[in-house]
């Protein structure tokens, strides 16, 4: 009987959050172990369907780096990275699009639909959803020499999001599953960082939440302790004093840009935890780091 009572308490605890987020958009960047391990993939699909059935509007942007790397290796093509970006020539871009749009996206759509949802797979090229521009990096040289311009090939950045496509799908109770591939001014295809797409999508939709699923617990302080809540000012300080480093920097930057442009809250959570989404959205404690404006 006590186990049944405990289950009821969980539902009651979730009620205020269900009410607060009813008919609100939640943008989720899906990546890491959560989209590689079979048990976590199935649980993620169930979580997405549950959110949808209780009136929340999930929008999923997925990555696919490991899957792309594996396929390139099978093709005998070496992956080269510069500052975390995959150098993407035309042949690599064709493979990236094939894996992200043709394989990974469709697999997620199938999992969600098998779990009782109504998912629709999209890439940024569909209906001009993601207008992209070429991303170039510059590297500072010593001795007052001009900065070195680094050409990453078909790596892009978001120029504009067309939210009407997603809003139409949401109104019809479909769940958009989006591959981070964009289209340039002349019809060229670009590979875009999924975190970047998720952040820009959340801003365009004025989402209630932006949730980034990762393979770490969240943001930690200098002593290695998880920080449950950060204001924008506190987050910027952690970045400037290098408490936050490596791959967490672009994720933190993405979250800061989102909350400064109208997104309610942003979250960085550990996707290796079963039902990570539900634990973050519907419990008081949460499981990762939430970043708020102030």
N, C-alpha and C positions, 0 to 999 in steps of 0.2 A: 504493500500500500504506500509506503514512504517513497518508493521510486516513482509511483504514479503522481503523488503530490509534488515531488520535485520537478517532474515534467510540466505539471500545471503552472508551477512558479516561473519556470522558464518562459512559458507562453505569456504569462501576465507581465513579466519584465519586458518582453518584446513589444507589448501593446502600444506604449507611448511613441516608440520609434516607428512602428507601422503607421500610426496616425500622422506623425510629422512628415513622413516621406511618401505618403499616399499621393499618387499622380505626379510625383517628382522624378526627374531624370537622374540616374546614377551612372556615370561613365567609369568603366572598369578596364584597366590595362591588364591583359591576361598574358602571363609569360612565366618563364622559369620552370621549376619542377612541376608546378601545377598543370602544365600542359604537356608534360613528358611522361609522368608516371600514370599508369592506367587507372589506378584507384582514385587518384586525385582528379583526373580528368572527368570521371563519372560524377564525383561529388560536386565538382564545379558546375557541371551542367545542371544538376539537381538544384543547386543553390540559385542559379540564374532563373530557372523555371519557377521556383518558389517566390523569388522577388517579383516576378512578372504576375503571378497569380494573385498576390495580395495587393496589387495596384501600383507597384513601383515600376519605373520604366528603365530597365537596364540596357546600356549600350556598350558592347564589348569591342575593344580594339586589341588584336592579338599580335604577338611577336612570332618568331619562328627561326631565330638564329641557329640553334643547334640542328634543326632539321635541314636548313639551307647548307650549313657546313658539312653535314653528313652526305648530302646529295652531291655537293661539289667535289668532295673527296672521292666518291664513287665514280665521278666523271673524270677523275685525274686532274682536277683543277684546284690549285692551292688557294686558300683564303688568306688575304693580306689585310691587316687592320692598321689604321693610323688614328691614334687618339680615340680608340673605341669604335671608329667607323669602318665598315667593310668597304674596301676599295672595289668599285663596281663598274667593270667595263660592260660593253653591250651584251656579250655572251653571258656574263655573270648575271646581268639584269634579267635576261630571258629566263634563266634558271631560278632566280629569286622570285620572279612573278609566277612561274609555274608552281613552285613549292608553296609559296604563301597563299596564292589565290586558288590554285587548282587542287592542292592537297590539304594543307593545314586548315584553311578556312572551311572547306567542305566537311572535314572531319569534325570540327567544332559544331557546325550547323547540324550535322547528323546526330551528334551526341545530345544536343539540346532538344532536338525534335523527338528522339527516342525516349527522352525523359519527360515528354508531355508538353514541351514548349512549341512555339511557332517562330522558329528562327529563319532569318533571311541573310544569306551571305553576300557581301559587297566588297569591292575594292574601291579605292579613291577615284578610280577612273569611271565608275558607274555614275552616270548622270552628272559628271563634273563635281562629284562629292568633295574631292580634295584637289584643289589647284596648287601645283607645286612649282618651286623654282630650284635651280641648281644650288647646292650647298658647297661653299669653298671655305677652306681653313687657311689662316695665315699664321706663320710661325715667325716669332721675333728673332732677328739675327743680331749678333754682337757687333761691336765697332760701328754703331750708327748706320749699318747697312739697311737698305729697304727690307721690309718683311718678305719672307718667302711665301708665295702663294701655293697651296697644296691642292692639286686637282684629284678629287675622289671619284671622278667618273659620274655615274648615274645615281649618286647620292643626293637626295633632295631635302628641302625644308618646306614647311607649309606656308603657302602664300595666302590662301583663303579656303575656308570651309563653307560649303553650301548646306546649311542645316535643314532646309525644307524637305529634303529627301528623307532624312532621319525622322523628322517630325511627322511626316505622312505615315511612315511605318509604325511609329509609336501610337499614333491615333487609331490605327487599325489593330493594335495589340500584338504587332510583330516584334521580335527581338532582333535588332541589327547586330550582325557579326562582321567586323570590318578589318580587312587586310590593309596594312599601312603602305600602300602603293599609290602614288599620286600621278597626276598628268600635268605636263608643262604647257606653256603657251603655244608651242608648235606641235603638240600632240605627243611629245616624248614622255617616256615612262621613267619615274623616279622611285627609288627605294628610300623610305623615310623611317627614321627612328620611331618605334611604336609609342614610347613615352611622350614624344613630342606631339604625335598625332592625337593621343588621348587627351593631353592638356589643351590643345587647340580645339578639339571637339567639345570638351567640357565648357570652354569659354563660349563657343558658338551656340551651344544649346542652353547656356546659363544653368548648368547642372547644379543640383543640390550637393552632390558629392563627386569627387574624382578619387578613385582608388587604384593605386599602383600595386600589383602583386609581384613580389620579389622572392629571392631565396635567402633573405636575411630577416631577422626579427623586426627591424625598423631602424630608427636613428638612435645611436647610442652616444652617451657623454664620454669625456676623456677617460673615465674609469671603466668604461665598457658596460654601463648600466643603460637599459632601455629607457628612452624618454617617451612617455605616453602622449604628452601634448606640448606643442611648440607654437608660439606666436610667430608671425612673419619676422619680426625684429630679432627674436631669439634664434630663429633658423638662419638668418643672414649672418649673425655673429658666429654661429658654429661653422659656417662655410668660410668666413674670412679668417678665423683663427685655425683653420684646417683640422678641426675636430671631425668634420665630415670631409671625406676624400674619395678618390677613385670613382667608381661607377655610381656612387650615391649622389655625387654633385649634380649631374644632369637631372636626376629624379627630383632632387630638392628644388632645383631651379624651375623645373616644370610645375611643381606644386605651388611655388611662390608666385609664378606668373598667373596661374589659374585663380588663386584666391584674390589677387590684386585686380583681377578683371571679372569679378562677379560670381565666381564659383563659391558655394557656401562653405564647404570644408574639403580638405584634401587629406588622403591617408596613404601611408606606405606600410604594407602588411606582409606577413610571411605566408606565402602561398603553399608552403610545405605543410602547414597545419590543416587538418581536415576541417571542412566547413569554415575556412578562414573568413570568407565574405560575411556569412551570417553572424559569426562571432564579433566582427568589427561593427557591423551595422546595427545589430539588435541587442547588444549587451552594454551595460554601463561601463565595464572595464575596457572592453575592446582588446585587441591583441597586438596592435602595432603602434605606429606613431601617427597622430593626427596633427595637421598643421592648419592653424586658423589665422585669420587676419590680425586680430588683437584680442 
